[in-house]
Amino acid sequence: MKPFVGRDNELQRLEDLSTSGRACLTVIKGRRRIGKSRLAEEFAKDKIFLPFSGLAPVKGVTAQDQRDAFARELMTIFHLPPFTFTDWSDAFAHLSRHLTKKPTVILFDEISWMASKDPTFISKLKVWWDLVLQNHPSIILILCGSISTWIDKNIINSTAFFGRVSLYLELSELSIPQCKKLLTLQGFKGSDLDFFKVLSVTGGVPWYLEQIQPHQSADENIKRLCFEKNGLLVHEFDRIFNDLFSSRGEIYKQLITLLGRGMKDRITLQKAMNYSPSGTLSHHLKALEICGFVSKHPDWSLKTGKRGKLTLHRLSDNYLRFYIHYIEPNLTKIEQGSFLEVPLSSLPGWEPMLGFQLENLLLKNRPLLYQPLGIYAQDIVIDNPYLQKASGRKKGCQIDYLIQTRSNTFFACEVKMRRGELGLEVIDVMKTKIASLAIPKGFGISPVLIHLGPISDALLSSRYFYRIINIADL
């Protein structure tokens, strides 16, 4: 079995259920490849584990195909002769005959796929839970899915399952230290720069990290996964949107592509996509947010710390960002094998792109920055990337990461990733940004440098920055 890292809190909450003395229904949500079924498998390693998975809803897959797949999994688990079902109630009843009094975990993975094409699936699952499974106190039924909007509508907010779900878990990406531990367990021995190169592409998505081969360098791994014909991450983008959003996949791809060019508010997106001012676009953005691909960043008043009316939407998934900027524009060359002998470092804009990817990664790991800054989460009024639009009285500027605290202090963070030495020029950049910020009277501002790579002695001795944080130490 592959190494399992992190998810300590989730495992503990599942273990607490297993000692409750009653049957429990659990829902696990999260982005594709985030490790939902792997978490269930880890939890069930000392229990009877009965995993079932839906078929991807590709063209031609029917409700009967889903039931046939369920029957085949039953046959495999219990070593049964071939059979089939024409009704989900019969399928559940057959599974019931094999349940014992021993601690058992039943996993329905990609439940939205299992339920596709059969509008009676949910009601029959509810009846099975009420009349059968609740009489088995050693049973935990786990429902997993990548289509979080479907789970919200049909399970979490459904009257059919009201009051029946004991635990909701929404899995996020692994933290930077957890990613480092996972890669180390896999035998990866690259430098700090190599490690963050990998994370710049994969983010903290476990399945992507599991594709890293320890005998290859970071660049070799990235090239194999992203720049070779049939590389696993070359076509992952299409698989994500075809599997998750089916017929609406193209709409979501268009949204992702627009957000890949930078943060945008809803009105800007509405105009770019020729949408009328209805709730349709908001629904699409919410779906991407629930799936973990997009995050919301409200503007705020530096004087009061209160959120403003404008909300910017940001593409927050490292792989999707990398795909939009580097894989998609080069798909034809990738198919032709044009990158086989080309060093990644020679690609146009490669190093700045890695820097932007690193910024995104740090935003998902922002609690790791609090201790080096000497602050606590409860001290923070608001923290996010900050965009100040130009107006008649003030210049426009963007801060990579701005923290506003209850003590009327701002921490303005600049993120830099370089192979070469970083020098005093970063001070000039920071001074220009801070001079442009409309800082309220009575507030202080502390510049912070967050870097990966060497920095000059002159920069270290300048004493300009309140803190200089080496990302490799996080």
N, C-alpha and C positions, 0 to 999 in steps of 0.2 A: 504494500500500500504506500502511496506517495505521502511525503511528510505533511503533517497538519499543523498549522501555526495560527495563533490568535483565537478569537471568538470565545475567550474565557468566560465572559459575562453571559453570552448566549448559551453556552454549554451548561453553566451553573443554573440558569433559569429553566432549561429543559430538564436537568436532573431534579430540580425541586418539584417539577410536575410528576416525575416518575415515582416520587415517594409520597404523593398525595393520597394514594389509596383509591383513586377513581380514574375512569377513562377520561382522557384529555384530548381536546382538539386544538392543534397549533397551526398557525399560518406563518410561512416564511416568504418574504418578498425580497426582491433585489434584482439588480441588473443581470443580464445574461453573463455567464462565466464567473459570477461573483462567489460561488461556492455554497449555494443553498443546499443542494443534494449532498454535497460533501460534508456539510455540517451535520445533516441528519445521519449520514453514515458513521461519522465519528461518534455521535451521541449513542448510536445503536450498537457499537462494537462489542458490548458485553450483554447484548439483548438479542432476541430473534428479530431479524431485519427483513421486511417484506417490501422491496422497492418496485414501484410501477411507474412508467413514464408514458406520456402521450406522444403521438407521432406529430412531427412538424406539419403544419397545415398547408402543405404544398398542393398545387393544383391536382385534383383528382382524388385526394384523400377523403374518404367518407366516414360517416359515423360508425358504420360496420367495421371499417378498417381499424378504428380506434378500439373497438371491442375485441377484434381479433388479436390486436397487439397485446391487450390486457390478458387474453386467454393464453397466448404464447408465454407470457411472463409467469403466469400461474403454473403452466406446464413445466417450465424450467425450474422454478423454485421448489415445487413439490414432486417433481419427477412423475408427471401424469401423462397418460396417452393423449393424443390430439383431440381437441374438442373446440367448440365455439359457443358464443352467446348471441342472441338477437336482441337482448334487452339488458340494460345496465343493472336492473334489480336482480336478474339471474346471476350476473357476474359477481355482484356483491355477496349474494347468498352463497355462491360456490366458495368464495374466499372465506366466508364465515365458518364453513365446515372444518377448516384447517386451523382455526385459532385455538390456542391452549390457554392455560392459566399462567404460563410463564410471561415475564416482561417482554412485550412485543412492540415494535415500532413499525407502523405501516406508512409508507411514503407514497403519495401521489405527486409525482414530479411533473411540471408543466401541465397543471390541471386544466388550464384554459384550452390546451390542445385536446386533452381527453374529452372535454365537454363540447368541443366544437361540433357543429352539425346536428347535435341532439339537444333540443331545448328542454328535455325532461331530465337531463343528467343531474342538475343541482337538486331538484326536488326528490329524486330517488336517492341521492347521496344523503340528503337530510333525513329521510325516512330510515335509511340503513343505520345512520348514527343514532337516531332516537330509539329505535326498536331493538337494535342488536349490539352495537359497539358500546353503548353506555352500560350494558350489562356485563362488560368485560373490564374490571377495574385495573387490569394490568396492561391495557392497550393505550398507546398514544398514536393518534392519527395526525400526520403532518401533511399539510397541503402547501405545495411550492409552486411558484410561477414567476416568470420574467415579465409577464404582461401585468404590471402592478395595477393598471387601471381596471382590468378585468376582475382581478381579485378584490379590489375595493368595491366594485359595483355588485359582484355576485356572491361574495363571501362576507367581507367585513361590514358593508352597509346593507346587506340583504336581510330582509325580514325572516327568510328561511333559517338563517344561522344566528339570529339575534339571541344573545345570552348564552351561546353554545361554545364560542371560541375562548379558550383559557389563556392563550398566549399569542401575541403578535410579535414577530421579529422582522426587522428590516435591515438587511445586511449592507454595510457600506464597504468601501475598499479597506484593505489592510493598511495599517500605519507604516511610516518609513522604517522604524525599528523592526516591525514584524516582517516587512518585505526583505530586509537585510537578513533576518534570521532564516526565512524560507530559502532564499538563494544560497546562503551558507550551507544549509542542510542538504541542498541539492549538489553541493560541491563547487559552486561558483567562487572563484578566487580573484576576481578582478579588483582594480583599484577603486578608490572612492568615486573618481570620475567615471569609471566603467559602470559602477553600480547605479549612479544617477543617470547615466545615459540610458540604461535599460529601463529605469523607472519613468524617464521622460516619455518613453513610448508606451509602456504597459500600464502606467499608473499602479495602483495597488490591487489590481485584479488578479486573484490567485491563479486562474487557469492560464493567463498570459505568462505569468512568471514561471509556471511549471514547464513552459515550452523552451526555457533557456537551457542550453546545453553547456555543462561545466567545462568541456574541453575546448570550447570556442570563446574568443574574446567578445566583448560587448558589441563591437562593430560587426563581427562575423555573425553573431546571433541576430542583430537587427537586420542585416542584409539578407540572411536566410529567411527570416519571417516576413519581411516587408518589401524586399526589392528583388526577389527571385520569383520567376513564374510559378504559380501555384503555392507561393508562400502562405502559411496559415493566416497571416494578418492582411494579406493582399485582398482577399475576398470576404473577410470577416464583416466589413461594413455592410455589404449587401445582405449577408446572412442575418445580421442583426435586424435590419429594417424589413426584410421580407418575412422573417419568422415572427417578429413582434407585432408589426403593423399591417402585414398582408397587403390588401388592396390600397391602403393609404400610405404605403411605404414611401412612395415618391414625394408625397407632400412633406413627410417628416425629413426626408433627405434634403429637400430644398431648404427647410428651416435650419437644419444643422449646418448646411453649407453657408448660409447667410451669417449665422452666429459664429462660424469659424473665422470670419473676417473681422470679428471684434464684437464687443458688447453692444446690444441694441435695445431700445425700448419697443413696446408693443406697436406704437403708431408707426415707427420706422419700418418694422417688419410687415405691418399691414399694407403699407404703400408698396414695398418691394415685391410682395406676393399678390398684389391686386385684390386684396380681401376687402369686403365691405365691413363696416364697423359693427359686427355682430359678435357673438360669443364663440364662434368657431375657432378663431386663432387662439384665443385664451385657452380653449379646451386642448388644442394641440400642444401648446406650451406647457400646460399642466401635466399632460401625459409624459412629455419628455423630462419634466422635473421629477415626476414620480418614479420614472425609470432610472433616474440618477445621471442623466446625460447633460442636463441643463440646470443651472442654479440662478436664483434671483438675487440681485444686488440693489437695494433701494438707495437712493441718494439721501443725504441727511444734512440737517443744519449743524454746522460746526459750533454755533453758539449754544444751541439747546440740546444737541444730541438726538433730537427727534427726527424720525423718518419723514422724508418729503413725499411728494405725490409721484415723482418719477421713479420707475423701477426699471433697471437694466437687466436684460437676460444675457446669460453668459454660458458659452459652451464649456463645461467643466470636466468632461471626460478626456483624459490624456490620449487614449488611443484614437478617439474620434477626431480630436484636434490634429493629431499627427497625420491621420489619414487625409483629412481635408487639405492640409498644407503640403504634404510630401508624397503620399502614395497616389492619390487620385490624379494630380496633374501629370504624373509620370507612368500611368498605367500602360500606355502603348510601349514605352521604352522597357518597362518591366517585362511585358510579354515577349519582347524581342531579345531579352537577355542583355540589355545595354549596360546594366549596372554590375555585371559579374566581376569586372576588373577595375572598377572605379572606387577609390577610397571615399568613404562617406564624408570625411572632413573636407573633401574638395567640392562637395555639392554647394550650390549657391545658397547663402543664408543659413548654412547648417548650424553654426555656433549660436547666432542670435535666436534661431528657432528653439534650440535646446534650452536656452535661457528662459524663453517664454513658457516652455513646457514645465520647467522647474518652478517658475512662479505659480503655475496652476497647481502643481503637486503640493507646494508649501501651503497654499490656501486650504487644502483639504487636511493639512496636518498642523494647522495654526496653534492648537494647544501646546505643541512641542516648543513653540517660541516663547511662551509666557514665562517659563522659569528663567531662561537666559536674560530676559528683559526685566526680571524682578517684579513681575506682576501676577495677579491671580485672575481667574475668569470672572469672579464677582466684582473685580475692580473695573471691568470694561463696560462702557456705555454702548459702544458699537464698534465693529471692526470689519473692514472690507477693502477691496480696491476702491480708490476714490478718484472720481472724475469731476473736475471743475470746469464747466463750460465758460468760454470767453464771453464777456459782456462789456458794456461801456465802461464799467468801473474796475474790472478785474481781468487778468489774463487767464487763458485756459491752461490747465496742467493736469497731469495724471500721476497719482502716487500708487506704486505697485501694491502697497498694503499699508493702510492707515488705521491706527488704533486710537480711539478716544477714551480716556479714563475718567472716573468720577472725580479725580483730583485736578481736573482741568488741564491735563497734559495730553499732548498728541505724540505718538511715536510714528514717525514717517519712515517707512522701510523701503529701501532700494535693494532689489535682488539682482545679483550678477553671477554669471557662470562663464568661466574662461579657462582655456588651457594655458594661455600666457599670463604673465604677471599683471595684476590690476594695480593701477597707480593713482596718483593724485587727481587725475581727470574726473574720477567719480565724485569727488568733493564738489567740483564746479557744477556737475549735473544736479547734485542734490541741492546746492545753494540756489540754483535757478528755480527749481521746483518749489522750494520752501518760500522763496521770495514772491512767487506767484500766488501762493495760497492766501486766502482771505482769513487770516487767523484772528479770532475775536480778542478784544481787549481783556487782559488778565489771564490769558492762556499761555502755556509754554509749549514748545515743540522740541522734541529730541530726535535727531536724525539717527537712523540705524542702518548699518550695512549687513546684509545677509549674503554670503558669498560661497561659491564653490570654486576652488582653484587657488593658486598662489597670490599673495598680495605683497606689495613692496614695503620695505622698511620705512620709507618716507610716509606712506599712508598709515602704517601702524603708529608711527611716532607723531603724527599730525594732531592727534587727540581731538579731531573734529567730531567723530561719531560717538554717540552715547554708548553704543555697543557695536562691536564687530563680531558677528556670529558666523562661525564656520558650519555650513550645513552638514558636513561630514560628521560633526560631533553630536548631531541631534539623535 
